[in-house]
C-alpha cells in the first residue's frame, strides 16, 4: 500500500484490509515525550515519512537511521500513581468509560496548572494509571495547585455519576528507566506503594473523601524548600508507611489537614527519611546543567 505524505492511503487501489501504519502515530509520539528507548524497535519498519516525523519529534537527525538514535534509557521524572475506587459495575465497557473520565479529569487538571498533555507519560495499570513527567516541573505545583484542580474536576465529573469515583494518589520523584514493558525505578515503586498504602485508603474511607493523596518525604521536602502555587505544607500530615517506603505526607484536597490514626503518626519535622540526592541535584546529574534557581 502506498502512503501519501499526509500519511493517508494513496489511490482507489489502496487495500483497506492492510493496516494503515500511521494509525496510532499520535500515541507513539506521546509515549516518546520523555525520550523512551522502547520506541526504537517500532521505528525501523516504519515508512520513511513516519520515521522522519518521529526523528523530528525527538530532535534527532532525520538523515540517520532512527532505530540507531542514541535515546536516553533513564531520566529524572516526577511520578504519580492514581488508583480508582468506587464507580459502577465491574465490566470492561464500564472500565473503559471510567478510564476515559479519569483521563479527562487528570489531563484537564494538568492543563489547569500549565503542564501540557504532550509533557506527560501515561500507562494504564490495573484499576488506575501511572503518570510521569520531566523532573523540571516544580514539585510545589504538583502538591499545591494540581491536587486542587483534580479535586474540582473530579467533583464536577461525579455530579453526573450514579456511583461517584474516588482517587488514591501516590507521588514521588527520582530516576526512572524505560524498557519494552514501560517505566520502572524506585520512584515508580514508591508512588505505587503510597497510592495503596493502608494509611491512604483508611483516610479516604474514614473521611468519606473523594481524594486521598500521599507524597514521599523527599518530594514534600523539596516542595517545602522551594514552594509553589497554592502549596500549603500545613495542609499535610506526616505518617510512616513502612520500612521500605519510610515517611510520607498525607492530604485530603479541598479539606482541612487530616488526622492520621496514631499507628501511622510520627514527628512532622521535615527531615529526609533516608539518605539520598535532592530532586534538583539529581536533575543536574542527568542534564549536566547548573541553574541559579531549581525551578
N, C-alpha and C positions, 0 to 999 in steps of 0.2 A: 504494500500500500504506500502510495506517495503522500508525503505530508507537506502542506504549504508552509510558508514562513510564519503564518499566524497559527501554526500547529493544528490546522483542520485537515481532514482528508481531502485529497485533490481529485476532482473529476467524478463523473457519474459512475465510473467503473470501480470506485473505491468499495472494497468489500466491507459492509457494515459488521460482518461477523468477526473481523480482525480487530482486537482491542486497540483503541487509539493510545499510542504511547504517551500522549500528552495528558491523558486522564490522571487526575491526582497530582499533577505537577505542582499546583499551589501548595498542597500538603507537604510535598517533598521540600519545597523551598522553606516552608515554615519550620520543618524539622531540622533544617540546616542552619537555622538562625544563630545557633551557638557554635557553628563550625563542626558539627558532628561527623566523625570519620566514617560512621556506618553508612553515610550517604554514598561513599566512594564506590562500593560494589554495584550500585544501581546506575552509576553514571556511564560506565564503559559501553553497555549496549545501546545507549540512547542515541536517537538520531542527532546529527551534528548540530541542528538548530537548538535542540533542547539542551545538549551538553554545553553549548556556548552560553545559554541563559543561566544554567547552574553555575558555570565558572564566573560569569559576570556578577551574579548574586553573592558569591563567596569572595569576590575581589581577587580572583585568580587570573592568570594569563590564559586567555581563551585559546591562544595558539598552541599551547601544550596539552597533552592528554589529560583531561580532567581526572581520570582514575588514578593518575600518578601524583596528583597535587598533594602538597605537604599540609595536611589538615591537622589541627591540634587534637590530641587524644585526651586531653583533660583541660578543664577550665575552672576558674573560680566562679561559683554561682550561688545565688540565693535560692533555696529550695523550699517549696511549700507542698505539703500533702493535705488533701481535703478528703475526709471520709463523710459519706452521706448517711444520715439516719432518717427514719420516717418515710413518708411517701405512700404511694398507693400499692396495689397488688404487685407481687414479685414475679412479673413475666417479662419476656425480652422486649416487647413493644413498649411497656411502661418504663423499663430501664432506659431504653433509647430516648424516650421523651424526657426523662429525668436528666440524662447526660446533656441533652440539648439545653435544657433550662439552666443547668449548672454552668455550662459553658457561657451562656448569655450573662448570667449573674457575675461570674468571676472576670471574664474579659471586659464586661462593662465597668466593673469596679476598677480594674487596672487602667482603663482609658480615663476614668474619672480622676485618677491621680497622676496622669501623664506617662504611663507605661504602655506603649503601643503593642498591639497584638503580635506584630512581627518580631518583637523582642522576647517573646515567651516560647518556652519549650513545653509541650503538653503530652502527657501519657495518661491513658485511662488504665486504672489499676483497681480491680475488684469493684467495690461499691463507691469508688471515688476517683480522684485524679491526682497525678503528680505534676507539679509545675516547677519550672526552673527559669531563671533569668540571670543575666550577667551580673557579677558582683559589684558593679559600679552604681547600681540602684541603691539610694540611701536606705539603710535598714530602718531609720526613724520613720520614713514614709510608709514602709510596709507594716510597721507596728502602730502607726498613728492614723493617717487618713485612709489607708486602704481597708482595714477592718471596718471602719465606719461606713465606707462606701459599700462593702459587701453586705453589711447589716441592713442598710437602707434598701438595696436592690433585692435582697432575699425577702425582706418584709413585703415589698410590692409583689414579688412573684408568688409568695404564699397566700396573698389575699385572694387569688383566684383558684386556689387548690383546695380540694376536699380534705386531703391529708397533707399538712404542711411538712416541708423539708427542714431538717436541722443539720448543721455542719460542725464537724470536729476538725480543727485546723492545727497542724503541727508545722513549725518553721525552724530552719537552721541555715547556716551558710558555711561554705568550705569548698575544697576541690571536689569536682565530680568527674567521672570517667565515662567516656562514650564507647559503647560496644554495639554489636549487632542486635542485642536484646534491649537496648535502651541506656539509661544513665544509671550509674552506680557510684557509691562512695559513702563515707561516714555521714556526710550531711544528709544524704538521701535516707540512710538507715535511721538517723536520729529524728528527722522530720516525720517519718512513718511511725516510729515508736511513740512520739509525742501526740500524734493525732489520735491514737487508740489507747493511750495510757489511761490507767484507771482514774487518776485524779481528773483528767479531762472529761471523760464521759460521766463521771459522778457529778461534776459541776453542771453539765448540760442537763442531766436528768433531775437533779435535786432542785435546780433553779428554774426548770421548765423553760430554758433559754432556747433561742434558735441558732446561736453560735457559741462555741467554746473554743478559745484559741490558746495554744501553748507554744511559747517561743523558747529556744535554747538559751542557756545563761550567756553564752558567748554573743549571740545575736542581740540579746537585750542589753548587754553591757555596751556594745558598740552603738546601739541606738541611744542609750542614755548619755554616752560620751559626746555624741555629735548632734543629737536632737533631730527634729524633723517636723513637718507639718502635722499639727494636731497630736503629736506624740506626748502622752502624759504618763510618766513612769508610775505615778501614784494610782493609776487605774489597774495595775497588775499586782498579783500576789505571788510570792515565791514559794515553791514547794519542791520536794525531792521525788523524782520519778523512779529511780533505780540505780544500781551500781554502774551499769553500762551507760546510762544516759545522764545521770547526775541531776543537777538542779535545773529547774525550768520556771518560767514566768507565765502565769495564767491570767486570762482576761475574758470577760463576757462583754463583747462590743455592744455599746448602747446602754450599758448598765453600770451601776457603781462597782467599786473594787470588790471582787468576790472573796468570800471566806472559804478557805480550804478546810477539810477535815484535819484534825490535829495529827493524824497519821502521816500527812504529807508535808506539814509545815516545817519551816526552819527559819533561821535568821534571814531577813530581807536585805542584808548588806549586799551591795553589788560587787561581788568578787568572783573571779573565774573559778569554776568548779574543777577544772583540770588545766594543766599547763598546755599552752598552745600559742598559735600565732594569731594576731588580730586580723580582722577582715581586711583592713587597709593594707597591712603588711603582706598578707597572702596575695592580695591583688597585685602588689608591686612585684612579687616573685614571678608571677605569670606574665606580667606585661613589661617588666623591666623599667617601669616609669615611676618617677617621683612626682608628687603633687604637693603644692603648698596647702591645699585643703583635701581631705579624703573624699568628699562627695561634691 
